[in-house]
C-alpha cells in the first residue's frame, strides 16, 4: 500500500474543495511522507517546513535522564520553541488526489487530476474508476 501525503484545497476544485484528501504523487519516488499540503484560495500549493523546531539531545553518562540499561535510547528530540512555517511548493506536474474517506463502491470513488505549473493550479479534472481520465 505505501505511504501517502495529505492534501487540502481552499481553491475551488469542485467537490474536492475543503475536503481532506490523500495523494501519492507529489513527492517523486517516495509515494508520500504523511506531509500536509495545502492549496490556497488563489491556487498556490504550500507545504510545511519544520526546520529548527527541535534539536536532538544525546544523554551521556552522568546526565539526569541517562539510563545505563538502554544502549540505543539515551536521546530525545527537544522543542526549541520555534514554530514551523509554510512555504510555496513550486512543482510542475500532474498529481491525482482522492478523498481520505469514501462511502461507496471502489469503482465510484472520485479522483481529481490536478495540473500544477510552478506550484499553481492550471487545470483539474474529476473522474471515477469507471470514467478514466
C-alpha positions as a Python dict, from the first residue, in 0.01 Angstrom:
ca = {
    (1, 'X'): (0, 0, 0),
    (2, 'X'): (273, 251, 91),
    (3, 'X'): (268, 595, 243),
    (4, 'X'): (77, 898, 122),
    (5, 'X'): (50, 1272, 179),
    (6, 'X'): (-250, 1470, 298),
    (7, 'X'): (-391, 1728, 58),
    (8, 'X'): (-642, 2004, 126),
    (9, 'X'): (-758, 2277, -110),
    (10, 'X'): (-918, 2612, -37),
    (11, 'X'): (-901, 2672, -414),
    (12, 'X'): (-1221, 2574, -597),
    (13, 'X'): (-1175, 2213, -707),
    (14, 'X'): (-1547, 2131, -712),
    (15, 'X'): (-1635, 1853, -467),
    (16, 'X'): (-1266, 1836, -367),
    (17, 'X'): (-1271, 2186, -214),
    (18, 'X'): (-1215, 2192, 165),
    (19, 'X'): (-1210, 1810, 181),
    (20, 'X'): (-929, 1607, 339),
    (21, 'X'): (-768, 1410, 56),
    (22, 'X'): (-467, 1187, 6),
    (23, 'X'): (-213, 1157, -273),
    (24, 'X'): (100, 960, -356),
    (25, 'X'): (202, 1181, -648),
    (26, 'X'): (354, 1500, -504),
    (27, 'X'): (686, 1353, -390),
    (28, 'X'): (877, 1173, -666),
    (29, 'X'): (992, 819, -593),
    (30, 'X'): (871, 813, -231),
    (31, 'X'): (495, 780, -255),
    (32, 'X'): (442, 1011, 41),
    (33, 'X'): (573, 1104, 383),
    (34, 'X'): (245, 1197, 560),
    (35, 'X'): (310, 1565, 481),
    (36, 'X'): (20, 1813, 485),
    (37, 'X'): (-4, 2003, 156),
    (38, 'X'): (-248, 2291, 109),
    (39, 'X'): (-368, 2487, -194),
    (40, 'X'): (-462, 2844, -101),
    (41, 'X'): (-766, 3025, -249),
    (42, 'X'): (-551, 3171, -529),
    (43, 'X'): (-439, 2820, -638),
    (44, 'X'): (-82, 2818, -496),
    (45, 'X'): (46, 2491, -339),
    (46, 'X'): (210, 2513, 7),
    (47, 'X'): (395, 2265, 231),
    (48, 'X'): (532, 2277, 589),
    (49, 'X'): (888, 2349, 692),
    (50, 'X'): (975, 2235, 1046),
    (51, 'X'): (1345, 2330, 1028),
    (52, 'X'): (1493, 2436, 1365),
    (53, 'X'): (1176, 2349, 1562),
    (54, 'X'): (1360, 2070, 1752),
    (55, 'X'): (1713, 1971, 1847),
    (56, 'X'): (1847, 1622, 1908),
    (57, 'X'): (1985, 1571, 2259),
    (58, 'X'): (2202, 1270, 2347),
    (59, 'X'): (2222, 1170, 2714),
    (60, 'X'): (2575, 1088, 2821),
    (61, 'X'): (2663, 907, 3144),
    (62, 'X'): (2600, 1147, 3433),
    (63, 'X'): (2305, 1323, 3268),
    (64, 'X'): (1987, 1302, 3483),
    (65, 'X'): (1797, 1125, 3200),
    (66, 'X'): (2076, 877, 3123),
    (67, 'X'): (1974, 512, 3168),
    (68, 'X'): (2265, 262, 3172),
    (69, 'X'): (2024, -22, 3084),
    (70, 'X'): (1939, 133, 2747),
    (71, 'X'): (2200, 103, 2475),
    (72, 'X'): (2026, 289, 2188),
    (73, 'X'): (1767, 501, 2370),
    (74, 'X'): (1960, 766, 2562),
    (75, 'X'): (1840, 1055, 2348),
    (76, 'X'): (1531, 1261, 2265),
    (77, 'X'): (1404, 1537, 2038),
    (78, 'X'): (1374, 1864, 2232),
    (79, 'X'): (1150, 2153, 2124),
    (80, 'X'): (1329, 2481, 2054),
    (81, 'X'): (1020, 2699, 2094),
    (82, 'X'): (1022, 2792, 1723),
    (83, 'X'): (716, 2717, 1514),
    (84, 'X'): (713, 2565, 1167),
    (85, 'X'): (618, 2771, 864),
    (86, 'X'): (451, 2701, 531),
    (87, 'X'): (632, 2778, 206),
    (88, 'X'): (531, 2757, -160),
    (89, 'X'): (593, 2422, -331),
    (90, 'X'): (673, 2519, -689),
    (91, 'X'): (617, 2184, -862),
    (92, 'X'): (530, 2145, -1228),
    (93, 'X'): (347, 1818, -1276),
    (94, 'X'): (14, 1638, -1268),
    (95, 'X'): (-99, 1484, -941),
    (96, 'X'): (-401, 1275, -851),
    (97, 'X'): (-588, 1315, -522),
    (98, 'X'): (-871, 1112, -372),
    (99, 'X'): (-1089, 1162, -63),
    (100, 'X'): (-950, 1037, 265),
    (101, 'X'): (-1285, 874, 342),
    (102, 'X'): (-1539, 740, 96),
    (103, 'X'): (-1862, 552, 149),
    (104, 'X'): (-1944, 374, -170),
    (105, 'X'): (-1818, 131, -428),
    (106, 'X'): (-1448, 136, -518),
    (107, 'X'): (-1537, 191, -885),
    (108, 'X'): (-1728, 508, -791),
    (109, 'X'): (-1450, 651, -573),
    (110, 'X'): (-1392, 1004, -709),
    (111, 'X'): (-1045, 1120, -804),
    (112, 'X'): (-917, 1458, -909),
    (113, 'X'): (-628, 1501, -1152),
    (114, 'X'): (-467, 1842, -1099),
    (115, 'X'): (-213, 2014, -1325),
    (116, 'X'): (37, 2235, -1140),
    (117, 'X'): (278, 2472, -1311),
    (118, 'X'): (534, 2641, -1085),
    (119, 'X'): (312, 2548, -789),
    (120, 'X'): (-8, 2698, -933),
    (121, 'X'): (-321, 2507, -1030),
    (122, 'X'): (-356, 2533, -1407),
    (123, 'X'): (-642, 2289, -1458),
    (124, 'X'): (-816, 1993, -1297),
    (125, 'X'): (-1045, 1706, -1390),
    (126, 'X'): (-1270, 1497, -1165),
    (127, 'X'): (-1341, 1135, -1258),
    (128, 'X'): (-1404, 785, -1118),
    (129, 'X'): (-1251, 447, -1197),
    (130, 'X'): (-1542, 384, -1435),
    (131, 'X'): (-1467, 705, -1626),
    (132, 'X'): (-1088, 702, -1667),
    (133, 'X'): (-919, 1036, -1743),
}
